[in-house]
Amino acid sequence: MRECPGPPLASQTASHAPVIDLKPYRFDGPVFASVVEHKPICFESSVVLQQRLDAGSLSSVELATALLQRVEALNHAGPELNALIEVNPDALVTAAQLDMERLAGKRRGPLHGIPIVVKDNLDTADRMQTTSGSPALVGAPAPRDAFVVHQLRQAGAIILGKANLSEWSNFRDLSIPNGWSGRGGQTRNPHDLAADTAGSSAGSAVAIAAGLSPMAVGTETNGSIISPARANGVVGLRPTLGLLSRAGVVPISSVQDTPGPMARTVTDIAILLTAMRGTDPWDKATYRVPVNPMDYAAYLDKDAVQGKRLGYPITTPGGQRLDDDPSFLKIKQRLAQAGAQWVPVNVAPVDRDTEWYLLSVNFRREIDAYLQTRPGLGVATLDDIIAFNANHPGSDGYTQKNLLACVSASLDQAIYFKAANALQQSHRHRIKNVLREKRLDVLVDWSEHAFGSSGAIAGYPGISIPVGLDDRGLPKGLYLLGKAWDEAKLLALAYSLEQLLQKP
């Protein structure tokens, strides 16, 4: 079969870090001669891959093998992207089983036989570890799949491997670089190896951007899907809190934690989101989810922006006017030509100190509860983790100031819940009020600003879509923010924007 060879690197003697050429390149062999424009399967969407699988010109075993070969060439070798902590030793066995099902006339749905990477803070009941990037959690594998992982397996997806992340979802120490973990090392941005990957779902984003996987699952508490999606030029969706179950996810705080889909296209995001959702008795928040829509891909509409009112901040957090930004003006003009109406809005700054303290209080309680679900580990409490890190400092010597701060962070439970609810509700009102007062369909911002993370604190859905490169040649992302359960609307608008930007 044909491989997905590792892409060439820029000259190692260049004045900047080597850049991976992510453009499509030709195959050299007969097996995939039918691939349109000889585009490598490692950069195909799940929709196109599924078409090839249905047509019989590609098998899931061939697809998984090609991706695993690319992982071998680029992950710990070559540019050492460190996007994956480990690969699934049973991936090819699963692929073969799904190929046999397809031959027998059983096709589970649009993800049947499609490889997917999941972040290493999602439990997988297989031979892989679930550690949130921490050596302290190495031991017995999780006894059961996270609910979203279970849903993906039921949908016919192949869990290809576990993605690297900022250790403890960026909750170990804020001075540690984004994308670093004690188990996985430093994840590197495939567009520029010296550039920030953002975090904490860095490995998930890099795996997609570098062609190691067509899709991935990340998690977000505040910015951990949106930021790495933007930094690595992929699409990332943070769903409404509770749309996707958090059961089996190494927690920071159930007040804000959520899994979310990441991919190269909005269509793939819609397919992945549809497959992962469902009511889970282990996460009562999923009982608040409206029944419909069940198939988010059915709501995608290339003309969705027509007649929509889009609110955007007048200035950035640094005080620059967005209407003075040539890149923003180009997008604004393109959408206006398609019938969108742009409305400037004032956005008040966000208080992050209260949020951070409340997350710290919740982390200690929730991580201890999670560890009780993981028999066979050498740690059972946050205190055990801190002691492990002290006894195993590692070659990088990174500290654990935030974990230590969590030990001393405490509040009476009633006071905590009152403060957490007040914070969340203040941000929900902030978003709903501006949408209502200006009669807006959605709020729009650069993804690096994302309305000051207000959507994440509110538990409201947001999506980052790649919209080109900045003046340094690094990916630029546009952020759409909506109200609770607005995923169908956000995906339709994001798809419309995606299609418009593909036009010359």
N, C-alpha and C positions, 0 to 999 in steps of 0.2 A: 504494500500500500504506500501511498505518498505521505510523506511527513509534512508537518508544519515546521520548517526550519526556523531557527532563531534569526531575527532580523539583524542586519549589519549595524554596527555602531559607528558613530562619527570618530574621527581621528582622536586617538588617545592623547595626542600632543596639542589638541585644540586648547584655546585659552580658557574655555569653560568646560564643565563636566560633559562627558560623552552623551550624545543624544541618540536614543533608539529610533530608527526609521520605522514608523508604524504604518506606512503606506502599504497597500496591497502589492504583492510580488508573485511571480509565476511559480507554479509547480514544475517539476521536471519528471514526468513519468506518465504512464497511461491511465492509472486508475481513476483520477478525477478529471479526465479530459473534458467531461461534460460541464464542469463548473463554469458558470458564466464569467467571462472576462478573466478567467483563471484566478479569481479572487480566492485567497486561501480560506479554507474552512474555519481556521482559527479566528477569523474576524467576521464570520457570518452571524446573522441574527438567528435566534431559535426558530423563527418562522421559516427562513430559507433552509436551515438545517433539517427541519421537520419535513419540508417538501422533498428534500433529497432522500431522507430516510423512507418516506412513503413511496417514492419512485423506485427504490431499490438500488440507486446509484451510490449509496453510502449506507454503512451499517453503524450501529452504535459502538460496536467494538472498534471499528476503524476510527470513528470520531474520537472516542476516549483515548485510544492509543496515540493519535496525532497530538492531542492536547497534552498527554503525559510526556510525550517526547519534547514538546515545547517547554513544559515545566522543567524537564531535566536540563534543557539547553540554557534557560534564562533565569531560573529561580535561585539556585545555590551556585550555579556555574555562570560563565559569561559575565553579564553585567551585575549578577548577584542581586536580583530584585527583592529576594526574600519576601515575596508576596504570600507564599504558602508555607505554613509551619510543617505540614506533613500531607502526603497524598494518601488516599484511601487504598489499602492493599487489596481490597475486594472490588474495586471499581470496574475492572474488566469482567469479572464474574457476573456482576450485576448487569453490565452492558450486554453480555451474551444472553442472559436470561430474558432481558427485555427484547432483544432481537428475536428470540424464539417466540415470545408472545406476539410480536408483530407478524411473524410468518404464519402464526396460527390464527390470524385475523383479529387479535385483541390489541386495540390501541387505546390506551387509557386517557389520552387527551393530548393537548399541544406540547406537553413537556415529556412525552413518552420517549425515553432514550436520550434525553438531553442532559449533558453534564452540567453540574452546578457546584460552585464553591460556597461553603458556609463559614462564617466567622468563628474563630476558636473560642467564643464564649457561648456557643449553642451546643447543648448536649447532643451527642450522637452515640447511640447504643450499638457500637460496632468495635472494631479493633483500634480506632483512633482515640487519641486523648481529647479531653475538653479541659482547658487550663486557663482561659482568658490571658494566654501568653505568659503565665507565671510558672516557673519550675516547681513552685510549692504545691501545685495541684497535679503534678505528674503522679500517676498511680493507676488504680483500677479505672477502666473506662466508665462512663456514665451508664447507669442501669437501664435508662430508657431515653428515647429520643425526645428532644424538645418538640413541642406540639407542631411548630412550623416545619421542622425537619420531617416529622411523621407525615405531614400533609404532602410534602414534596415527594417522599418515597411512594406514597399512595398514588400520586399523579404520574409516576413513572420516571421521575428525575433520577439521575445518577449522581450521588454525592462524590465528587471528584477528590475533594480534600478539604483541609481546614485552613482558613485564611489567617495570616498574621494580623496583628492589631497593636495599638498602643496598649501596653500591659494594664490589666484591670480596667480596660476601656478608658484609658487616659486618667485613671483615678489614683495611680500610685504616687506620682509627684509631678507637678506642673512644669518642673525644670527639665524633665526627660523629653527628648525629641519626639515629635509625632511619628507614629509608625514603628517605634522600638518596643520590643518585648524581650524578656530574659530568655524565652524559649526560641523565638524566631529571629532575633537580631533586628537590624535596621531595615525596614522596608524602604525601597527606593523608587522615586518617581520615574516612570519609563520615558517621559518627555525630556527630562533633564535629571540625571542621577544625583545632582547636588541640590535639586529643588525640594521644597517641602512636599510631603505626601498628604499633609493634614491628617486628622485622626478623628475617632479612633479606628474606624473601619478602613484603614489604609490598605491592608492586604486585599480586601474584597474589591476595592476600586482599582488597584494596580493590576490584579489578576485579569480583570475585564479589559483594561486599557492596553495591556501587553499581549492580549490574545491567548491567555492561559485558560480562560473559561468564558463562555458567552454570557453567563449570568452569575450573580452572587447574592448572598444574603448578608446584610450588615445589621448593626443595631445602633440606636441613637438614644442618648439621654439629652444632650444638647449639642447639636452640630456634628455628631459622629457619622452621619450618613451624608448630609448636605455638604460638609466641608471637604472630605476626601473625594466625593463625586466631582465637585468643582475643580479641585487641584489636579485631578488625573483625567479630566475630560470625558466623564461618563455621566449617565443619568442616575440619579438617586432619589428615592421617595421615602420621606418620613410619614407614615400613615397616622391617622387619628389614634390617640391613645386608646388601646383596647380593641382596635380593629383586628390586630394580630396578637395571638396569645404570647405572653411572656413566660409561660411555664417551660422550664428547662433552659432558661437563659441566665447566665451568671449575672446577678443584678448589681445595679448601683441604687436605683430607687424606683419602685413601682409607680410613683407619682409621675415620672417622666419617661421611663424606659419603654422602648418598643423595637422590635425587629422591623426591617424594611427591605424592599427589593432594590437591587442595583444591576444595571445592564447598559448596553450600548445604544439601545433604542427605547422610545417610549412604549412601543407595542410590547416589547419584551417585559417591561416593567408591569404593564397591565396584566399580562399572562401570569407572571410570577405572583403578583399580588392576589389574583383570583385563586390560584392554587393554594396559597398559604393560609387564607382566611378560613374561619370556621369557629363554631361555638365549642369552647373548651371548659369542662367542669373544673379544671385546675387553675383557670384564670377567670374569675367572675366578671371581670371587665368586658369579656367577649359577649356576655349576655345583653349588653347595652347596644350592641351593633344592630343597625337597621337590617332587615332581611335582604333588601335589594339595594344596589345592583349586585348580582352574583358574578357576572362576566364583564369585567372592566374593559376588555378589548372591544366589546360591542359598542361602547360609548365614544370611541375615538372618531374624530371628525376633522378633516383637513380644513373645514370652513368654520371651526368652532369660535375663532376670534371675532368673527363678523358680528358687529353690534355690541360686543362686550365692553364694559367699562373697567379699565385697568388703573388702579391707583399706584402711584410711585412716590417715594420720598423726595422732597424738594432738594435736600442736601444729604450727603454722606455723613457718617459719624465724624469724619475729619473736617467737615465744613464745606466741602466742594459741592457745587451745584451739579446735579445729574444732567441737567439740560446743557451743561458746558462740556460734557463728556462725549467726544465724537463716536465712541463705540456704542454708547447707550442711544445716541441720536439715530444711528443707523437702524438699530432694532426698533426703536420707536417709530421711525418712518415706515419701515417695512410692514409693521403690524397695523399702522394707521391706514396704509394703502389697502390692507385687507379688510378694513372696516372696523378696527378697534378704536375705542375712544380712550385717550389718556387723561388722567386726572391727577394733578399734583396734590400730595397730602403732607401734613406735618406729623412727624413721628417723634414722640418724646423719648429721651434716653431710658435705658433699662437698668434697674438696680440688680447687679449680679451677686452682691455680697450675701444678701438674704438667701437667694437660691442656693448658693454654694454651701452655706452653713446647713441648710435643711437637708441637702443631699448627703452631707457628711453624717448627719444624725441618722438618716435612714439607712445608709450603707452598712453601718455596723450591724444593725438589727437584721437586715435582709441578707447580708453575706453569711452571717452565722446560720440563719435558717436554711439558706441554699446548701451549705456544707453538710447539713444533716441528711440531705438527699444523695450524698456522694460517699457511700461506704467504701473503705479500702484506700482512702487517701491518708497521708501522714499529717494532715492538718484538719482541725474541726472547728476552729474559731478564727476571727481576725487576729487575735493575740498570737495564735499559732503561726499565722502567715507572717506577721511582723518578725517573730522570732526566727522563722526560717530565713527570711531575707537578711537578717542581721548575721546569721551564721553562714550564709552563702551569698556574699556580696557580689560575686561575679566579676569578670574582668573589666566591665565598663564602670563599675563603682557607683552606679546611680543610687540616689537616696530614696527614701520612702516617706517624705515629710507629710504627704496628705493622708497616708494610711495611719500614721502616728496621730495626726490631728483628729481623725475620726474616732480614735479611742477616747479622747477627752471631750468630744462634742456630745452634748446630751441635752435633752429637754424632756419635761414631763410629757407623757404620751398625748394627753388631751391638748396641751399647749402646742405640741408639734403639729398635730392634725389640723388644728385651727389655723396656725400660721401657714402651713403648706396649702390648705384650701384657699386661704385669703390671697396668697401669692398667685396661685393658678387662676383663680377667678378674676383677679385684677388684670391679668394678661388676656384672658378671654374677653372681658369687657372692652379692653383696649382695641382688640382686633375687630370685634363685632360692631363697636360703636363707629369706627371709621368706615367700615364697609357699609353700614346702614346710613350714616349721615351723608356720605358721598354717592350713595346708590351704586356701589362698586360690586363687580363680580368676583374680583380677586385682587390681591396686592402683589406688586412686582418689585424686585430689588436685585442688586447684584448678589450673588450667592455668598460672597465673602462677608457681606454685611447682614443679610437675611433678617432685616428688621430687628436687629439687636437680639436675636434668638427668642423673640417674644412668642413665636409659634411653638417652639419646643417646650417652653415653660407652660404655655396654655394647653399643650397636648393636641394641637391642631395640625392638620396635614400640610406639608410643604414638599416641593420638588425642585431639584436643580437640573437644568438642561444645559449641555455645552453649547456655547454660541461663538466659538472661534478662539483666537489666541490674543493674549495681551501684548504689550510692546516688548516683553522679554521672551516672547514665543511660547509662553505657558498657557494652559487652558483657562478660558474664561467661562463662568457659568451664570445663568440667569435663574432667579429664584421666584417661584410662585407660591403664595400662601393663601389658604382659604379657611373656611369655618369647619367645624366638626362634620365628618362624614362627607366632605366635599371632594373625595378622591376622584369620582367619575368626572366632575367638572374640571379639576386640575389636570387630569390626564388628557382630557379632550383638548384643553387649551395648550398643554405642552406638546401634544402631537401636532396640532395646527401650527404652532411656532416652529417645531422641528421641520415640518414639510415646507414652510415658507422659507426658512433659512437655507434649505437645500437647493432652492431655485437660484439661477444666476442673477 
